Amino acid sequence: MSKIDWIQQEIDGLKQAGLYNRIRTIESPQGAWLTVDGKKVLNFCSNNYLGLANHPDIVAAAQKATQAMGVGPAAVRSIAGTMNLHIELEKRLAAFKGVEAAITFQSGFTANLATIPVLVGKEDVIFSDRLNHASIIDGCRLSGAKIIAYEHNDPKSLDEQIKANLSQFRRALIVTDGVFSMDGDIAPLPDIYEVAKKYDILLMVDDAHGEGVLGNGGRGIVDHFGLHGKVDVEVGTMSKAFGVVGGVVAGNATIIEWLRQRGRPFLFSSAVTVPDAAACLAAIDLLEDSTQLVDKLWSNAKYFKAEMKTLGFNTGVSETPITPVMLGEAPLAQQFSRELFDVGVFAMALGFPTVPQGKARIRVMISAAHAIDDLDKGLEAFQTVGKKLGVI
Ligand SMILES: *Cc1c(COP(=O)(O)O)cnc(C)c1O
């Protein structure tokens, strides 16, 4: 027996259970169409909501900055100094979001790992939506605080949990996803804010799928609900609608200053590269210049969802461009995804444990990069496969 035999057994177990992750290889730039495993397919998978991942202005900005400033930041910012590009990005993000201050991280994941442990510790409690993203859950665990889950998108359940538990703890935090990535539903943030205000508890929202999607010109969920100044901390990512990479925490200036002093992924890990930071700045320029891409994203999403319903598909409870196509059991969703790929559509199946048992689905990610003609091709493929497999 070798020390790692157990790992091979675990991997074999995943394969037997149909849960082994087979990752496809993309051989083209991001866009409406991709070359995947040698085949040209319609892209219904990526979080490239606005088509910015390969936008010429953004590519040009990254190239220009690289020529001028090189690539790597070469050390942790707090130890070896920070580049003006990263400072400029933080100022521009704060202005874009309409908040006092912002700090950037390597990713949305590390932004959550940094933020939650600086706000609460062992003597404290976190009230967390039952369906929150893995990075929120990991951030909560790292903090050492007691984690109490409330029912998904249910401010009444949140209120009940707070009432029953708050007095046993020193401080508290409420944390929720803004847009839930599996169903595309939106947190009822105005009602959650009322609960946070009633008990005077810190409120944090992770706006990863709202940034560049919700609100005026993509300013996010706080703008969408007109809650400026009321949500203490907004976490976001530049890896989805912004089309680049990197995380951001935006909000109250004192909290942002505290993160610069105590956020561990800030203190012990380097920043994003020069071309990343420059590309993010160019993405903000595009978003501030015009709402055209965000408008296109929403008109595409409305068109696709309405046509899917007409075809007889169940697209769940989504309120955003995330379009789940509910299929029930995981093997059916996997077969559906394979058949779609055969007719030239790249759309992934999601099953347990990513989504609950019996709620397997294909998740279609609509983008401003899609032309109506692309969406029509996708609809035709869904119709063909849906009829073949007896779903519609
Ligand atoms: C995608 C996502 C993240 C992670 O963002 P990265 O920048 O890719 O690390 C964090 N939170 C939520 C809710 C997400 O959907």
The ligand as an SDF file (V2000), in Angstrom:
LIG
                    3D

 15 15  0  0  0  0  0  0  0  0999 V2000
  -17.4150   33.4140   -9.2300 C   0  0  0  0  0  0  0  0  0  0  0  0
  -17.7010   33.8020   -7.8390 C   0  0  0  0  0  0  0  0  0  0  0  0
  -16.6630   34.1080   -6.9560 C   0  0  0  0  0  0  0  0  0  0  0  0
  -15.2130   33.9000   -7.3190 C   0  0  0  0  0  0  0  0  0  0  0  0
  -14.7550   34.8700   -8.1720 O   0  0  0  0  0  0  0  0  0  0  0  0
  -13.2930   34.6970   -8.8020 P   0  0  0  0  0  0  0  0  0  0  0  0
  -12.8750   36.0990   -9.0910 O   0  0  0  0  0  0  0  0  0  0  0  0
  -13.4330   33.8500  -10.0070 O   0  0  0  0  0  0  0  0  0  0  0  0
  -12.4390   34.0840   -7.7500 O   0  0  0  0  0  0  0  0  0  0  0  0
  -16.9840   34.5520   -5.6910 C   0  0  0  0  0  0  0  0  0  0  0  0
  -18.2760   34.6760   -5.3040 N   0  0  0  0  0  0  0  0  0  0  0  0
  -19.2990   34.3860   -6.1280 C   0  0  0  0  0  0  0  0  0  0  0  0
  -20.6960   34.5630   -5.6580 C   0  0  0  0  0  0  0  0  0  0  0  0
  -19.0480   33.9350   -7.4230 C   0  0  0  0  0  0  0  0  0  0  0  0
  -20.0660   33.6350   -8.2270 O   0  0  0  0  0  0  0  0  0  0  0  0
  1  2  1  0
  2  3  1  0
  2 14  2  0
  3  4  1  0
  3 10  2  0
  4  5  1  0
  5  6  1  0
  6  7  2  0
  6  8  1  0
  6  9  1  0
 10 11  1  0
 11 12  2  0
 12 13  1  0
 12 14  1  0
 14 15  1  0
M  END
$$$$
